[in-house]
Amino acid sequence: QDYDDDDPNKKFRESRMRYWEAIRKLRLVFKDETGYDPIDHIYGYGDDLLQDFYKWVEDTCGFKPTIVNGMITDKYEITDEKKYLIYVIKYGE
């Protein structure tokens, strides 16, 4: 996505886009490791799968996504700085 250079929120918007791109990559890694796509809960597989994904993200990447109404938001809490640093190096922000 291209933003105007004079956009006062440019860095925030770019950072948020990198975060969502990283979440998409994590979704694919989770799917490769478990055989399940975390968005399958939308198709009636229940919230347990989505909760498993959230827990997996926290355990493997060192951050806990903020969840509102069962969906990831653009906010998160770092729970393990070492794992989070590896996540940032591997996947971006």
N, C-alpha and C positions, 0 to 999 in steps of 0.2 A: 504494500500500500504506500502511496506517495502522499506526503503531507507538505504543505507550504513551509518554507524556511522560517517565516515569521509567525507560525502557529505557536502560541505560548505553551501549548500542551503537547508539542511535538515529541519530546523525550518520553513523556508518560504514554502517549499513544503507541510509539514504537516499542517501548518496553512491554506493554500489554499484548501487542501482536506477537512478540517473541515468546511470551509466556503461553499464549494459546497454541502457537506452533509446537512448542515443547510438550504441552499436554497431549496434542494430537500424536506426536511421536511416541510418548509414553503409552498411550492407548494401544498402539500397534505392537509395542514391545510386550505389554501385558497380554495381548491376544496371542502373540507368538509363544509366550511362556506357558499360558494356561489353556489355550484353545478357545477361550471365550472373549467376546467383544463386550466391553463394559456398557456399551449403549444398547445391547440386546434387551436390557430391562425395559426399554421403551416398547418392545414387542411382546411383553407379557412374561418375561422370565423372572420378574420380581426384583426387589431392591437389594437382595443379598449380593448379587453379582456386582452391583454398583458400589456397595459398601466394601466388598472385597477389593475393588480397584482403588478406592480411597485409602484403605489400609495398606495396600501394596505400595502406593505412591509414598506414603509416609515411611514405611519400613525400608524401602529401597532408595528413596531420593532425599530423605531427610526434611521434608516439609509436609505440612498438613493443609490441604486445600480447604478453603472456607466453603461450606455447603449451605445453600439456601433452597428450601423446597426440593431437596434431593438433587440439586444441580450444582456443579462447580461454579464458583464466582471467580473474579479476577484478583481476589485477595487470598493470602495464604500466611501461615505461621511456620517459621523455620524451627524444627524440632531437633535436628542433629546437624550441626554446622559442617562436620566432615563429609557426611553423605550429601548434604546440599551442595557443597563445593564441587564434589565429583559430578553431581547432576548438572550443574551449571557448565562445567567444562565439557561434558559429554553431549548435552542437549541444547545448550543455550539457556537463556533466562527462564 
